[in-house]
Amino acid sequence: MKVLMVLTSHDQLGDTGRKTGFWLEELAAPYYVFKDAGAQITLASPKGGRPPLDPKSNEPNFQTDVTRRFEKDAAANAQLDATARLDSVRQEDYDTVFYPGGHGPMWDLAEDKNSIRLLECFLSAGKPIAMVCHSSGALRHVKNPDGAPLVKGKTVTGFTNGEEEAVGLTKVVPFLVEDELMNLGAVFSKVKNWGAHTVADGQLITGQNPASSGPTAELLLQRLSGAK
């Protein structure tokens, strides 16, 4: 099984002067779900090379056993140092794709033509795709073959308005994930702030927040196993 994981290359939190990037748990938890299942993992990002880590995600309050495992894993960090450029990867080489979150994807992946094209190619090939937290926002310009938004009529989840308000970034982010997906015609499913929650609708699998990242990867693996 070959899994592509797509990370952000964006490191600025709007005009706050603060840093952002990918959220460590949202990479580490799925990474080990896939690795421990024997999958071959490729990491990619728009610019290639080492993607920016949201420094907040590695603060003691947000560290978990799995983030500590990743930090100590020389092979995993070597992969992270050398992510492939997003414009060089092709869906034909992978069984599925997973997008970790963090605030970064809202600025680059949500607007990246290579990302949009890649996701549409996975869907056209009948392969499942998964995203968690803010990376659900990367679906905003993804369309079905008929030109309609991919998420129209689909049940999805992602970082909620309430969670964005809780971290004080409602006025900083370029759009609110929950509002944007609903505006595109999605049925937005959510649980309490920070509760683990995953949704599968057809080929699309989404997770609400960092706590949902491991379960989202597990749901994706189940879908892949059922497809074989």
C-alpha positions in Angstrom: 0.0 0.0 0.0 1.4 3.4 -1.0 0.2 6.5 0.8 0.9 10.1 -0.1 0.7 12.7 2.7 0.5 16.4 1.6 1.7 19.1 4.0 1.6 22.9 3.8 4.6 25.1 2.9 3.0 28.2 4.4 4.5 29.5 7.6 2.9 32.9 8.3 -0.2 33.3 10.4 -1.9 36.0 8.4 -0.4 39.4 9.3 0.0 38.7 13.0 3.8 38.2 12.6 3.4 34.8 14.2 4.5 31.5 12.6 2.2 28.7 11.5 2.5 25.5 9.4 1.4 21.9 9.8 0.2 20.6 13.2 2.6 17.9 14.5 0.0 15.5 15.9 -1.9 15.6 12.6 1.2 14.4 10.8 2.5 12.0 13.4 -0.7 10.1 14.4 -1.7 9.2 10.8 2.0 8.6 9.8 2.2 5.8 12.3 -1.2 4.4 11.6 0.0 4.0 8.0 3.6 2.9 8.9 2.5 0.4 11.5 0.1 -1.1 8.9 3.1 -1.6 6.5 2.3 1.2 4.1 5.0 3.0 2.1 4.6 6.7 2.8 5.7 9.6 0.7 5.6 13.2 2.0 5.0 16.1 -0.3 4.5 19.9 0.0 4.0 22.7 -2.5 7.6 23.9 -2.2 9.3 20.6 -1.3 11.9 20.2 1.3 11.3 20.7 5.0 7.8 22.1 5.6 7.1 24.5 8.4 6.0 23.1 11.7 3.5 25.2 13.7 5.6 25.9 16.8 2.5 25.8 19.0 1.9 22.2 18.1 5.1 21.1 19.7 4.5 22.9 23.0 4.3 20.5 26.0 0.5 20.9 26.3 0.1 19.5 22.7 2.7 16.8 22.8 1.5 13.2 22.8 3.2 9.8 22.8 2.9 9.7 19.0 4.4 13.2 18.5 7.3 12.2 20.8 7.8 9.0 18.8 8.0 11.1 15.6 10.5 13.5 17.2 12.8 10.7 18.0 12.4 8.9 14.7 15.4 9.7 12.5 14.0 8.0 9.4 10.7 10.0 9.7 12.6 13.2 10.2 14.8 12.5 7.2 11.6 12.1 5.1 10.2 15.3 6.5 13.5 17.1 5.5 13.1 16.0 1.9 9.4 16.2 1.0 8.7 15.9 -2.7 7.4 19.0 -4.6 3.7 18.7 -5.0 3.9 19.4 -8.8 6.1 16.2 -9.1 3.7 13.7 -7.6 1.1 11.7 -9.6 -2.0 9.9 -8.3 -1.1 6.9 -10.4 1.8 6.1 -8.0 -0.4 6.0 -4.9 -3.4 4.2 -3.4 -4.6 7.2 -1.5 -3.7 10.7 -0.2 -4.0 12.2 3.3 -3.8 15.9 4.1 -2.7 16.8 7.7 -3.9 20.1 9.0 -2.6 23.1 10.9 -3.5 26.6 9.8 -1.0 26.7 7.0 -3.1 24.8 4.4 -5.8 27.5 4.4 -3.3 29.9 2.7 -1.5 27.6 0.3 -3.1 24.2 -0.3 -6.7 25.6 -0.5 -5.6 27.7 -3.5 -2.8 25.5 -5.0 -3.7 24.4 -8.5 -1.5 21.3 -8.2 -3.3 20.3 -5.1 -6.7 20.8 -6.6 -5.7 18.9 -9.7 -4.2 16.1 -7.7 -7.3 15.6 -5.5 -9.5 15.6 -8.6 -7.3 13.0 -10.2 -7.5 10.7 -7.1 -11.3 11.0 -7.2 -11.5 10.4 -10.9 -9.5 7.2 -10.4 -11.9 6.0 -7.8 -9.5 6.3 -4.9 -10.3 7.5 -1.4 -8.9 10.8 -0.1 -8.7 12.1 3.5 -8.2 15.4 5.2 -8.3 16.5 8.8 -8.9 19.8 10.6 -8.0 22.9 8.6 -7.0 20.8 5.6 -10.7 20.2 4.9 -10.4 23.8 3.6 -8.2 22.4 0.8 -11.5 21.1 -0.8 -12.9 24.5 -1.4 -12.0 24.6 -5.1 -12.1 20.9 -5.8 -14.8 20.0 -8.3 -16.7 16.9 -9.6 -16.4 16.1 -13.3 -19.7 18.0 -13.8 -18.1 21.2 -12.4 -20.1 21.2 -9.2 -18.2 21.5 -5.9 -17.0 18.1 -4.7 -18.5 18.7 -1.2 -21.9 19.7 -2.5 -24.4 17.4 -0.9 -21.7 15.5 1.0 -21.4 15.1 4.7 -18.0 16.4 5.8 -16.3 17.8 8.9 -13.3 19.9 9.7 -12.1 22.6 12.2 -15.3 24.2 13.5 -16.2 27.8 13.9 -16.4 27.2 17.6 -12.8 25.7 17.7 -11.5 28.6 15.6 -13.2 31.1 18.0 -11.6 29.2 21.0 -8.1 29.7 19.6 -8.8 33.4 18.8 -8.1 33.3 15.1 -11.6 33.8 13.6 -10.5 37.2 12.2 -7.0 36.0 11.1 -7.8 33.1 8.9 -8.7 33.7 5.2 -12.0 31.8 5.7 -13.7 29.7 8.2 -13.6 26.0 7.3 -17.1 25.2 8.6 -18.7 28.3 6.9 -16.9 27.7 3.6 -17.9 24.0 3.3 -21.5 24.8 4.1 -21.5 27.7 1.6 -20.4 25.1 -1.0 -23.5 23.0 -0.2 -21.9 20.5 2.2 -23.7 19.0 5.2 -21.3 19.9 8.0 -21.1 17.4 10.8 -19.4 18.2 14.2 -19.2 17.2 17.8 -18.1 19.3 20.8 -14.9 21.3 20.6 -11.8 19.1 20.5 -13.9 15.9 20.4 -12.6 13.2 18.1 -14.9 13.0 15.1 -14.6 11.4 11.6 -16.9 11.2 8.6 -16.9 9.1 5.5 -19.0 10.0 2.5 -18.2 8.0 -0.7 -14.5 8.5 -1.5 -14.1 11.5 0.9 -13.0 11.0 4.5 -12.7 14.0 6.9 -11.7 14.5 10.5 -12.6 17.5 12.8 -9.5 18.4 14.7 -6.1 17.1 15.9 -7.7 14.4 18.1 -9.4 13.1 15.0 -6.3 12.7 12.9 -5.4 9.1 13.9 -9.0 7.9 13.7 -9.3 9.5 10.2 -6.3 7.6 9.1 -7.7 4.3 10.6 -11.0 4.9 8.7 -9.1 5.5 5.5 -7.2 2.2 6.0 -10.5 0.4 6.5 -11.8 1.9 3.3 -8.7 0.8 1.5 -8.8 -2.7 2.9 -12.4 -3.0 1.8 -11.6 -1.9 -1.7 -9.1 -4.7 -2.2 
